[in-house]
Every structure is written in structure tokens, then in C-alpha cells.
Amino acid sequence: MIATMQSAFPAATFDPACRRCTRLAAFLDEVRAAHPAYHAAPVPPFGAPDARLLVVGLAPGMHGANATGRPFTGDHAGILLYATLHRFGFASRPESRHAGDGLELRDCRITNAVKCLPPQNKPQPGEVTQCRDFLAAELALLARGAVVVALGRIAHETLLRAWGQPLKAHAFAHGAEHALEEAGVTLLDSYHCSRYNTQTRRLTPAMFEAVFARARAVLDEAAA
């Protein structure tokens, strides 16, 4: 359950050469030309296939995951995420600087609802739908008793659709907890740890930590 890089995942969970979304594929071509040293391709999940905690964000950031090739690495959103994961024992260190920095995730995996960088960090609904079967394949790897943390409303709703769950029955709210009995998992909601949310104090470190404290508690209870 410890991973330093992408472990062996079934092919259905990720396609490194995916070009399903014409707009995103064209945008990545432009970004690759402008930034030859950037990853500028679909970003794989980071963590082990058998991890019991899955953290789901929205999409790679231009100068973060899109540049480094690892989710939430190299941008502002990763600062709070990795510090919090480290505090609760899910990461070996509190900072994620680059894909080869030796950071290990422990019983945790991080992925995105959309695997490619979207213009203005805003994927279109059709692009979210196109990418959803990759997320569904990742969810199928989760054992009963697992915990999934959705970072933001889009990730929350995409997860529910991937599970075939009604959105009205599971409204998004920061700190909300949803017991999805058919899937055998607990879904926890958090505001996204974006620069905007943290700098405006819509999301404070204490609020974010409370979500992961609950995740740790649920996993510990399941293992007891």
C-alpha cells in the first residue's frame, strides 16, 4: 500500500496517450510546444492500486501536475493537501516538489476526475463525462471499507455518477459524509484546496484537516 510512483494499474484506469477530447488534446499540443519540458499529457493516478484512501481532485493544473506529471505536485493546491496527508500518516513527507522527489503515499492514492489539463482550469461537462470511465475503473479497485475524499462539487458529482448513485440523495457540502452501502465505501466531501479557496479562507487548514481526520478514523474503525 506504499507507492513512490504510479504502480501497475489495469489499462482501463488510465490511457497515457488518450486524445478522446478534441479540445483538451489540442490544448495540450499547444502547451507542449510552449513548454517542452512539461509533462503536458494525461496525468496518471499517484499511489497504490490497493490503497484504502482515494483522493479525487478536478484536473491537473497548468504549472502543477501538468508540468510535473504527478497530481497536486508543483502548484499551490498541493501545499495543503500533502501537508495534511503527512499529518495523518498518508504521506512520507509534507511537501511534494517533483515526481522524482522520493515522496511516498501510504495507503492512499490521488487522482483527478479529468486527467488532462483544461483551458482556464475549467473542463467542459462533456469532457468530464468522457473521462468518467477511467475513474469508474479506479473505483472498482477499492475494497469494502475504503474512503473516498472528493475535492469540490464536480469531483463529488462525477464520483456519484460513476457509482450510479442519485445526486439528489447525496448533496455536496464541505465536511459531508455519505455512506454508499452498495459500493461499500464512505464518501467524504471537502472544498477544493485551491489557491482561491485557501486565500479567501473559504477553506482553512483546520477545516481541511477535519475531513482527513475523519477519513483516518473511518479507516481505523474498519480495520479494528
N, C-alpha and C positions, 0 to 999 in steps of 0.2 A: 504493500500500500504506500510505499515511498517512491517518489518519482523526481528525477532531476531534469527530464526532458520528456517528449512525447513517447509513451510506451506503445506497445503493439496493440492497436485498436482494429476492430473489424473494419473492412473497407467501407461499409455502409455508414460509418460515423463521420467520415471526412474524406474529401477529394482534394488533394493539393493542387490539381490542375482544373478545378471547377470553373466553368465560364457560363453557367446557366443564366445569369442575369446580365443582359447585354449592357445595361448602363454601368453596372459595377465593374464588369470586365474591361470596358473601355476606359473607365476612370483609373483603374489600376495600371493600365498600359501608360496612361499619361503620367501617373505618379512615378512609375518605374523609370520613365525617361527623364523625369526631372530630378529624381533621387536614386541614382543607380545602386547605391549601397543599401537601400532599404529592402526589406523582405518583399513588400509590395505584391502580395499573393494571399490566397486564403490562409488564415491563421489557425493552426491545429489546436485542439484542447491541450492543456498542460496538466499532467497528473496521471495517476494510475487508473486503468480500467476498472479495478475493483475497489476504488475509493468509496467510502460511505457518505462523504460530503461532496456535493456538486454545487458550485457557484456559477450562476449564469448571468452574464452581462448582456449588453446590447450588441455592440460591434467593435471591431478594432479601431483605435484612434490613429489619426494620421502620423503623429510623431512618437506614438507609443507602440502598441502591438504591431501595427502596420510596418513600422520601422524595424523592430527587434524580432518579430516572428513569435513572440510569446505573449499571451493575454495579460493585459494590465501591466506591462513592463515598459518602462521608459516614459510614462506620462503621469500627470497629476493624479488621475483616478487610482493608480496603483499604490500611491503612497499610503493612504489609509487602509486599503484592502490588505496589503501584505503585512503591514504593522499589526493589524487586527488578527490575521491568520496566525502570525507568530505568537501573539499574546495567548491565544487559546490552543496552541500546540499543533496547528495545522501546517506550519511552515518552519523551516530550519533557521531562517533569519528574517529580520523585519523589513529589509529592503530588497526590491527586485530591480537590478540595474540593467542587465542584458541577459540574453538567452544562455550565455556560457558562464554565468557568474557562480555556478555551483549551488544555487538555491534549490532546496528540496521541498516538495509538498508532502505532507504526511496525512494519509487517509483522506485526501482532498483532491479534487480536480476542478479546474477552472475552464469554462468555455464561453462562447458567445452565441446569442440567438442567430446572428448573421455573421458569417465567417470572414467576409470581405469588407474592406473599408468603404463606407458610403460617402458621397459628397456631403459636406457640411455635417457629417456625423449623423445623418438622418436617412435611414433606409426607408424605401417605399414599402407599403403593405405587401405588394406582390413579391418583393424581394425577401421579406420575412417569411412568406409562405413557401417560396422556392427552397429556402434553406431549412425548413422545419423538419424534413425527414431525416436530416443529419442529426438534429437534436433528438428526435424520437428514437433513433438508433442508440444514441448515448444513454438516454433514459432507460432503455431496455437492459443496459448493463448493470443498473442499480439493484442491489439486493434489498429484500424487505427490511425495513427499519432504517433505510437511508434517509438523509436530509438533503433537500434542495433549497438553496437560497436564491431568490430572484432579485436581481438588482434593477429595480424600476418596473413600471407598469407594462412596457412592451415585452420584457422578458417574462414577466408573470403570465400575461395572456398567451404568449407563444407556448409556454410550458403547458398551460391548461389545454390548449388546442392539441398539442402533441399527445397528451394523455387522453384526449377525447372527453374532457370534463367541461361542464357548462360554466361560462364565465360568470353568470349571474349568481351562481351558488358559491362563488369564491371571489369576493370583491377584493381588489388590491388596496392595501393600506400599509404604511410603514409599521413594522412590528407584528403584522397579522400572521396568524398560524393556521394552516389548513391541513387537516388530516385526510389524506387521499387514500382511503382504505383499499380500493381496488388495485391501485399501484403499489400499495404497501410502503408509502413514503410520507414524510412530513414536508410540506412546502412552507417556507418562511419568506416573508416579504421585507424588502428594505428599499428605501430611496437609493438611487444610484449614487455611488461615491464620486461623482463628477466634480470638477473644479467649481462649477456654478453652485451646486448644492452645498458643498462644504464651505465655500467662501461666503455664501449668503446665510449660513447657519441653518438652512433648511434641514441639513443633516449634520449632526455634531458627532465627534468621536464616541461620546457616551451612548448616543442613540444607535450607532453602528455596532459598537461592541456588545450592546444588549442583544442584538439579533444573533451574533455568533456565540455569545454565552448560552443562549437558548439552544442553538444548534449543538453545542458541546454537551449540554445537559441531556438532550434527547438521545444523542448517540450513546452517551454513557449509560442511560437508563436501559436502552435496548440491549446493550452488551452485558448488563448485570445479570 
